[in-house]
Amino acid sequence: MSTELTSKLKQRGRASVDFLSNFGFGAAKVRDTVEQELHRVVPDPAALPDDLDQRSARIEQSMLGFRPYRVQQAVGEWHATYHGLVAREAFEEIRDEIEPILKKYDDGPSTLEDNSKEGAPGYYEGVNFHRTAGGWEDHEYQGFIHADLVHSRLVKNFFPGGIWKQREMVAGMAPKDHYDKILDMGCSTGHFTRALQTVYPDAEIHGVDLSIRTLEQARRLANASGWTWHLYQRPAEDTGFEDETFDLAASYILLHEIPAETIKQTFKEAFRVLKPGGDMIMSDVTRYADMDKLGVWKADFGARLGGEPYWRESASLDLAEVAREAGFVDVTAEGLPPNSYPYIVKGRKPE
């Protein structure tokens, strides 16, 4: 990929983004203190209420008087509120320099079908996923801002070994060494699509997503690398492709962004568009079934703070059963160590 698509921030923007990037590490002592207090307050997670709302109320009320806990929540709220705004301000400082480069890579071998006039599903409209100010469509270069400033500079620091390595590992977990035609369901800015391209360099790559801004960035990424991707603004649960079109249907950390019923439809759609004998591999967040009750509360609280309205219903699903109900066979499902993340489900469409 061309290094031109990597921004060179000015001093103010660089300082602000670096501050955000190191913010989490600077708060590590507070988090450790809160963690110790949580285990004191909840010595036996199994004794917590089964109902998650009741559990949340009990834990949060018990912790409310603990000052480090209140500090941690204030810090988390500040970061969630301002990370996108800080990244956007940093972009505006370099806009005059980077915009011609971004426009340059709007053209190339990759294609993009824009269906903005058709509107988006109800679960998508008005939701600022990840608490991105204004949502994915609010800024004309939100795809670049998210991919280069938020994801590549902020999010990556919280993934040991790197988010790119993890995506390539997941792509490589598909059963076959070669696929002729691959569908990336919920491709966003193309980070996982790039992993699929790297692992299966001879495959014909197609990607769908609801956000035109993130798709525009995926197209830039592909064009800068000389790849021919076919990108479409379509929902993963209703792609519009003909039956039995693809050899592999894949997604990376999409499912927690959509409601449970939409997840089930997405698996059915993957089954429909796969050729007989085709493979499916989907990844998502750790299942609540793989955590104790305290761990579930932590994940659920973080999702609420981070602007993830469908996390709870998604993480509560048995994805292996969802895959079988869609028609897949030879289904396997596992969370990767050490924290069962990402959670990988695979299946095959019968011949």
Residue, then its C-alpha position, 0 to 999 in steps of 0.5 A: m500500500s502507498t505510504e501516501l495514504t498515511s497522514k503526516l500530522k502537524q505539531r498540534g494534531r500530532a500532540s493531541v493524537d499522541f496524547l489520546s494514544n497514550f491516555g489509556f496506558g497512563a490510566a493503568k494504575v487507576r484501572d488496576t486499583v479499580e480492578q482490585e476493589l471490584h474483586r473485593v466487592v464481588p468476591d464470588p461472581a457466581a453470586l451476582p444476579d442473573d439479570l444483567d441490568q440488576r447485576s449492573a445496578r448492584i455493582e455500579q452502586s457498590m462502586l459509586g463511593f470509590r473515588p478511583y472508580r469515579v475517576q475511571q468513569a470520567v476518564g472513559e467518558w472523556h475519551a469516548t466523547y473526544h477521540g473522534l473530535v480530536a482526530r477530526e481536528a488533526f485531519e483539518e490541519i493537514r486537509d490541504e496537503i492530504e486531500p489531493i492524495l485522497k482524491k487521486y486514489d478515488d480513481g483506479p482499478s477498484t469500483l464502488e457502487d453508491n446506493s446512498k439514495e436508497g436509505a439505510p436500515g432502521y438499526y443503522e439510521g441515527v446511530n453514532f457507532h463507537r460514539t463517532a461524532g455525527g456517525w460515519e457519514d457526518h464528515e466527507y473524509q470520515g473513512f480516512i479519519h477513522a482508518d488512519l487516525v483512529h484505527s491505525r494510531l489509537v485502536k492498534n495500541f490496545f491489540p498486542g501483536g497488532i490489529w493487522k496481524q490479527r486480521e491476517m491470522v483470522a483470514g488464514m483460518a478459513p479451511k482452504d488455501h485458495y478461493d476464487k471469489i470472496l465476499d467480505m461482509g461489512c468490509s468498512t475501510g478495508h482492513f480485513t479486506r486487505a488481509l483477505q487479499t494478502v492471504y488469498p492474492d489471486a482471489e476476486i474480492h468483493g465487499v459490502d458495507l452500509s457506510i459510503r464514507t468507509l467504502e470510499q476509504a476502502r477503495r482508496l486503499a485498494n487503488a493505492s495498492g493496485w488491487t481490483w476490489h468490487l465494493y458495494q453500499r449494501p447491507a450484509e444481510d441483503t447483499g443483492f448478489e445471485d445465489e451461489t456466487f462466492d467460494l468464501a463468505a467472511s466477516y471480521i468484528l461486524l456482528h456486534e454492530i447489528p441486532a441479533e435478528t440481523i445477525k441471523q439473517t446475515f448468516k442465512e445470506a452468507f449461506r445463500v450466496l455461497k456455492p455448494g461446498g463454499d466456506m463461511i468464516m465469521s469473527d466477533v467479540t467474546r461470547y458472554a457464555d465464555m465469561d463469568k458474571l463479573g466479566v460480562w458486566k465489564a464487557d457490557f459496561g464498556a460497550r455502553l460507554g463506547g457506543e455499542p447499542y447491539w453488543r449485548e444481544s450479539a454477544s449473548l448469541d450462540l453463533a454456532e447454533v445460528a450457523r447451523e440454523a442457517g444450513f451450515v455443516d461442519v460448524t466449529a466455534e471458538g474464542l482465541p486465547p488468551n481472552s477468547y477474542p476474537y471469537i471465530v465461527k466457521g462452517r461449510k455449505p453442503e455440496 
